[in-house]
Amino acid sequence: MNDKPEILVIASDPETRKALSSILQTEGLKSVQASHLSEGRALLASQPVGMVFCERHLADGTYLDLLPAAQTKAGNVPVVVTSRLADWDEYLEALRHGAVDLIASPFKPSDVSSALQQARCEKSADSANAADAKLRAVTA
């Protein structure tokens, strides 16, 4: 992902954004930050974004309000939800709504690495499904 689009980090707390961006930097990834959902949506619409880490609740909405924008971009942008609670029910809810993962904050580097890997797997599966659909359309 080094030469890929940036990772969008949306969190209300500047220290949370800084901590996550620092972990991403150790992974060799660049990030762009937003403190509000509206700012995150604008960045998502205006520049190439390879993945989003979005806080569960923000002042102007929740990650659920971001998912449609991430899912309408070509290839679907994977969204990882971050939460202080991060219990099993919250995890399952996030997956049901289309997030690729949910991780607890404060962040552990291993959790961020795992979320990055999960997003890569999702992207690979999306690419394979899109190629399969194109092949079926051509041969039909």
N, C-alpha and C positions, 0 to 999 in steps of 0.2 A: 504494500500500500504506500510505499515511499513516494512514488511519483503520481499517486492517485489524488483525487480531490481531498480537501481538508475534512477533518472531523469537526462537526458542530457540537459544542458543549453549551447546553442551556440550563442555567441554574441561577437562582436568585442571589445566593451568597457568593461574594467574590472569592472567598477562601476555598469554597467548594470547587468553583470553576478553576482556580489556580492549581489546586491539588490534582484534579483530574487531568488538566492540560499537562501538568508536569509528568504524570505517569505515561500519558500518551507520547510525550516527547522522548521518554526513555525507550519507548517502543519504536522510535524513529518516525513518529507521525506528527504532522502539524495540525493545530486546532485553531478554530475561530470560536469566539465566545459571545454569548448573548445572556442578558439577565432577565429578559421577559419573553414570553411566548410569541408576542407580535414581532419582536426583533428577530427571533429565531426563524419564524416563518418567512420574513422578508429575506434573510440570508439564504435560506433554503431555496427560495424562488429566484434569487439573483446571482448565485454563484454555484460552481460545482461542489457538491457535498457528497462524500463517500459514505458517511455514517453519522448518526445523531445519538448523543447521550443527553437525555432530557429528564430533568427533575419531575417527579410525579405531580406535584402541585406547585404552581407558580402564581404570582399575584393576579395575572390576567387569564388564567385557565389551567388546564391539565395536559398531560401528554396525549390524552384522547383527542384534544383539539388539534394536535400537531399531526397525528397519524394520517389523516386524509391527504395532507399536503405532501407527506413523505411517500405515500403510496401512489400518487398520481404522476410523480416524476418517472422518467424512463428508467426501467430496471428496478424500481422501488428502492428507496434509501432505507437501510436497516435502522431501526430505532431501538436503543437500549434505555430502559427506564431506570432512574436512580431514586432511591427512597431510604429514609432513615429507618423505616419499619422493616421493609423487605421480608415479610413473612410468606409462608407457602401460599396462602389464599391470594395475596397481592401478586405474587409471581404468576400464578395460574391466570388471574384476571388479565394481567399485562399480555401474556401470550395469547389468550383468547381474542384480545382486541387487535393483535397484529404486531406487537413488539417482539423482537428476537430474544430478549433477555431482560432480566431485572436484577440489578446489583445494589447492595447496601452501601450507604455512605455513613461514615467515612470510608473511603475506598481502599481496598487492598489491591496491590499491583496484580496479584494472581487472578482476582475477580475481573479486572479490566481486561487482562490477557484472554481470559476465558470468553468474555463477551465479544472481543474482537474476533476470536476464532469462530464463535457461533455465527457472527455476522458474515464472515467469509463463507461458511458452509451454506447459509441461506442464500447468499448472492450466487454461489455456484449452482444451487438447486434452481433458482429463478432463471439463470442463464440456460440451463439444460432444458427446463420446461418451455422457455420461449423458443429455443431452437427446435424442439420437438413439435411445437404448435406450428411453426413456419413450415417445417417439412410436411406435416399433415395437410396444410393448406395448399402447398404446391402439388402434392400428389393426389389430391382429391379431385 
